[in-house]
């Protein structure tokens, strides 16, 4: 005879930034594009939409929702005593900035075959770096901005070129002069450090553990190499305009494995950070 499985259903958890429900503590807004850090009783198994989520020995874990994620999600907790609890999650839908751009030449719209081949190799390296799993608990730190200044580009925005939708922007851009220092937003290990990729130019990825990573694009100089350990606040690179960039800025991206997230969901608002800096 198969053992009896006890299953209980919880009330729907919504888009509040910090919630404590029976069995789980969620830190992060439940919305499209958000990274959520969470904690359960140690030994609990966690599943997001029936996909297993890695949990550390302290019961801490992370998960995230894509730009166009379904608004209804399901978190399943299997406690050490065998009790299974289903927790429906209701995400906040986001609106993104869409810009129409016409009159773009075909040459710009479609790079030559050699450039496309190079870009494909770059993409393979990036995906491999983001696919890594490491038992680093830095993902649970309070992240800081790697650079402060004027935000010139936002997550989720998209341009439509000659009527054809382009790839959405999956980072937050901070405008700064070439050579401005970039610091690590949290502890981690450098999982990628390449000075010249086709689209992103100088590119660096920091693995914060449990699938969470930061990517820096268009860098002019990289201070650290792949495999090197960094601490929050360490100087790791300099701002640039390398790759396909129209001006110097830092393009900061956050991922949960291959899920592209909004970095602003893990840091205080830029406005509040700048206000504190100006008050000093």
TINUKE-647728 format. One record per residue (C-alpha): residue number from 1; residue in one letter; x, y, z. Coordinates in steps of 0.05 Angstrom, whole numbers, plus 32768, in hexadecimal, padded with zeros to 4 digits. Each point is the difference from the previous one (the first is absolute). Layout:
// residues N
num  residu  east  north  up
NUM  A  X  Y  Z
...
***
This chain:
// residues 280
num  residu  east  north  up
1  X  8000  8000  8000
2  X  801B  8045  7FEE
3  X  800B  802F  803B
4  X  7FCC  8036  800A
5  X  8017  8047  7FEF
6  X  7FE3  8039  8028
7  X  7FF5  803E  7FD6
8  X  7FE8  8043  8019
9  X  7FEF  803E  7FD7
10  X  8014  8046  8017
11  X  7FE1  8043  7FF1
12  X  801B  8026  7FC3
13  X  8040  8028  800C
14  X  8000  8042  7FDB
15  X  8031  8036  7FEA
16  X  8016  801C  8044
17  X  804C  8008  8006
18  X  8007  7FD9  8041
19  X  7FD1  7FC9  8017
20  X  7FFF  7FCC  8036
21  X  7FD0  7FC7  7FF5
22  X  7FFB  7FBE  8026
23  X  803D  7FD8  7FEA
24  X  8023  8034  7FD5
25  X  801D  8046  8005
26  X  8004  8026  7FBE
27  X  802D  803D  7FF5
28  X  7FF2  8022  7FBE
29  X  7FC6  801A  7FD8
30  X  7FD5  7FCC  7FDD
31  X  8000  8020  7FBB
32  X  8018  7FF2  7FBA
33  X  804C  8009  7FFC
34  X  800C  7FFA  804B
35  X  8032  7FD8  8027
36  X  7FE4  7FE3  8041
37  X  802B  7FE6  8039
38  X  7FDC  7FD1  8030
39  X  8008  7FD4  803D
40  X  7FDF  7FC0  8017
41  X  800C  7FCD  8037
42  X  8043  7FDE  7FF3
43  X  7FF5  7FBD  7FDD
44  X  7FC3  8019  7FDA
45  X  7FFD  7FF0  7FB6
46  X  7FE9  803A  7FD4
47  X  7FE0  7FFE  7FBB
48  X  7FEC  803B  7FD3
49  X  7FCC  7FE9  7FCE
50  X  8016  7FB8  800D
51  X  804A  8010  7FF1
52  X  802F  7FF2  803A
53  X  8022  803C  801F
54  X  8043  7FF9  8023
55  X  7FFE  8010  804B
56  X  803D  800A  802C
57  X  800A  7FE0  8045
58  X  7FE0  803B  8022
59  X  7FC0  7FFB  7FD7
60  X  8012  803C  7FD5
61  X  7FF3  8002  7FB5
62  X  7FF2  802F  7FC6
63  X  7FD3  8001  7FC3
64  X  7FEC  8032  7FCC
65  X  7FCB  8012  7FCC
66  X  800C  8012  7FB8
67  X  7FEB  8041  7FDE
68  X  7FC0  7FE0  7FE5
69  X  7FF6  7FCB  8036
70  X  7FBA  7FE4  800B
71  X  7FDD  8026  8037
72  X  7FEB  7FC0  8025
73  X  8038  7FD5  801C
74  X  8002  7FC7  8031
75  X  8032  7FF5  8038
76  X  8001  7FBA  801D
77  X  8020  7FF0  8043
78  X  800E  7FB9  8016
79  X  8011  8002  804A
80  X  802F  7FCE  8023
81  X  7FC4  7FDC  801F
82  X  7FE2  7FF3  7FBB
83  X  7FCA  8036  8002
84  X  7FF8  8023  7FBD
85  X  7FE7  8047  7FFD
86  X  7FEB  8024  7FC0
87  X  8007  804C  8000
88  X  7FE2  8025  7FC5
89  X  8026  803F  7FEC
90  X  7FDE  803A  7FDD
91  X  8031  802C  7FDA
92  X  7FF9  804A  7FF2
93  X  7FFE  800E  7FB5
94  X  8031  8034  7FE7
95  X  7FFB  8032  7FC8
96  X  803F  800C  7FD6
97  X  8018  803A  7FD7
98  X  7FF8  7FF2  7FB5
99  X  8021  802E  7FCC
100  X  7FF3  8000  7FB5
101  X  803E  800B  7FD5
102  X  7FF9  8004  7FB5
103  X  8030  800A  7FC6
104  X  8036  7FD1  801A
105  X  802D  7FE4  7FC8
106  X  8000  7FB5  7FF1
107  X  804B  7FFD  800F
108  X  7FF4  8016  8048
109  X  7FC3  7FD4  8007
110  X  8027  7FC1  7FEB
111  X  804B  7FFC  800E
112  X  802D  7FDA  7FCF
113  X  8006  7FB4  8008
114  X  8045  8004  8021
115  X  7FE6  8030  8034
116  X  7FC4  7FD3  800C
117  X  802D  7FC3  8009
118  X  802B  8026  8032
119  X  7FC2  8018  8026
120  X  7FE6  7FB8  8003
121  X  8041  7FE9  8020
122  X  7FFC  8039  8032
123  X  7FB9  7FED  8012
124  X  8014  7FB8  800C
125  X  8036  8017  8032
126  X  7FCF  802D  8025
127  X  7FCB  7FCA  8005
128  X  8033  7FCE  801B
129  X  8016  8031  8035
130  X  7FB9  800E  8016
131  X  7FEE  7FB6  8001
132  X  8033  7FF1  8037
133  X  7FE9  7FEC  8045
134  X  802C  8010  803C
135  X  7FF3  7FFA  804A
136  X  800F  8049  800D
137  X  7FD0  8023  8030
138  X  8010  8046  7FE7
139  X  7FBF  8001  7FD9
140  X  7FDE  800F  8043
141  X  8029  803F  800E
142  X  7FE3  8046  7FFC
143  X  8019  8014  7FBB
144  X  801D  8045  7FF2
145  X  8003  8027  7FC0
146  X  8041  7FF1  7FDA
147  X  8000  8048  7FE9
148  X  7FD5  803C  8011
149  X  7FE9  8037  7FD1
150  X  7FCA  8010  7FCD
151  X  7FD7  7FC5  7FE8
152  X  8000  8003  7FB4
153  X  7FDE  7FBE  7FF0
154  X  7FCE  7FD4  8024
155  X  7FF0  7FB6  8003
156  X  7FCA  7FE6  7FD1
157  X  8001  803B  7FCF
158  X  7FFC  7FED  7FB7
159  X  800B  8021  7FBC
160  X  7FD8  7FEE  7FC3
161  X  802D  8008  7FC2
162  X  7FDC  800B  7FBE
163  X  7FC3  7FDE  801E
164  X  8028  7FC4  8019
165  X  8006  7FF8  804C
166  X  8048  7FFF  8018
167  X  801B  7FDA  803B
168  X  7FE9  8020  8042
169  X  8034  8021  802B
170  X  800E  7FD2  803B
171  X  802B  802D  802A
172  X  8003  8044  8021
173  X  802F  8033  7FE1
174  X  8026  8032  802B
175  X  8020  8039  7FD9
176  X  8048  8010  8013
177  X  8042  8015  7FE2
178  X  802F  7FCD  7FE2
179  X  802F  7FE8  8037
180  X  7FCE  8008  8039
181  X  800B  7FC7  8032
182  X  7FCD  7FC8  8006
183  X  7FFB  7FD8  8041
184  X  7FE4  7FBB  8011
185  X  7FB7  8007  8018
186  X  8008  7FC2  802C
187  X  8034  7FCB  800F
188  X  800D  7FCC  7FCA
189  X  802D  7FDC  7FD0
190  X  8012  801B  7FBB
191  X  7FE1  7FCD  7FD0
192  X  800F  8027  7FC0
193  X  8032  8038  7FEF
194  X  8007  8010  7FB6
195  X  801B  8043  7FE6
196  X  7FDE  8002  7FBC
197  X  7FBE  7FDE  7FEF
198  X  7FDC  8015  7FC0
199  X  7FC1  801E  801E
200  X  8013  800C  8049
201  X  804A  8012  7FF9
202  X  8026  7FF8  8041
203  X  7FD4  7FCE  8026
204  X  8003  7FE5  8047
205  X  7FD3  7FD1  8027
206  X  8002  7FF7  804B
207  X  7FE1  7FC0  801D
208  X  7FDE  8010  8043
209  X  7FE9  7FB8  800B
210  X  7FC1  7FD7  7FF9
211  X  7FF5  8016  7FB8
212  X  8004  804C  800E
213  X  8033  8027  7FD7
214  X  8012  8047  7FEC
215  X  8017  8013  7FBA
216  X  8025  8040  7FED
217  X  8002  8015  7FB7
218  X  8026  8032  7FD4
219  X  803B  8004  8030
220  X  8041  8023  7FEC
221  X  802C  7FDC  8031
222  X  7FF9  7FC0  8029
223  X  8027  7FFB  8041
224  X  7FF1  7FB8  8012
225  X  8005  7FBC  7FDE
226  X  7FD3  7FC3  7FFB
227  X  8002  7FD7  8040
228  X  8014  803B  802D
229  X  7FDA  800C  8041
230  X  7FE4  8046  800C
231  X  7FDF  8021  803C
232  X  7FC8  8032  7FFF
233  X  801C  8045  7FEF
234  X  8040  7FE6  7FE0
235  X  8016  8026  7FC1
236  X  7FF7  7FD0  7FC6
237  X  7FFD  8029  7FC0
238  X  7FF9  8044  7FDD
239  X  7FC6  801D  7FD9
240  X  8008  8003  7FB4
241  X  7FDB  8001  7FBE
242  X  801B  7FC0  7FE2
243  X  7FD8  7FD1  7FD3
244  X  7FC1  801B  7FE1
245  X  7FF7  803D  802D
246  X  7FEE  8048  7FF0
247  X  8023  801F  803C
248  X  8024  7FF0  8041
249  X  7FD4  7FDF  8034
250  X  7FFB  7FC2  802C
251  X  7FCC  7FCD  7FEB
252  X  7FF3  7FD7  803F
253  X  7FD7  7FC0  7FFB
254  X  7FE8  7FCD  8033
255  X  7FEE  7FB9  7FF0
256  X  7FE4  7FC3  8024
257  X  8021  7FCC  7FD3
258  X  7FE5  8013  7FBA
259  X  7FC6  8029  801B
260  X  800E  804A  7FF3
261  X  7FED  802C  803B
262  X  7FFB  804A  8011
263  X  803D  8015  802B
264  X  7FD7  8037  8021
265  X  7FD7  7FCA  8024
266  X  803D  7FF0  802C
267  X  801A  8045  8012
268  X  7FE5  8040  801F
269  X  7FE7  8033  7FCE
270  X  8036  8029  7FDE
271  X  7FDC  803F  8017
272  X  8007  7FED  8049
273  X  8049  7FEB  7FF8
274  X  8013  8042  7FDE
275  X  7FDB  8027  8035
276  X  802A  7FDF  8036
277  X  8040  800D  7FD9
278  X  7FEE  804A  7FF7
279  X  7FEF  8007  804A
280  X  8047  7FEC  8015
***
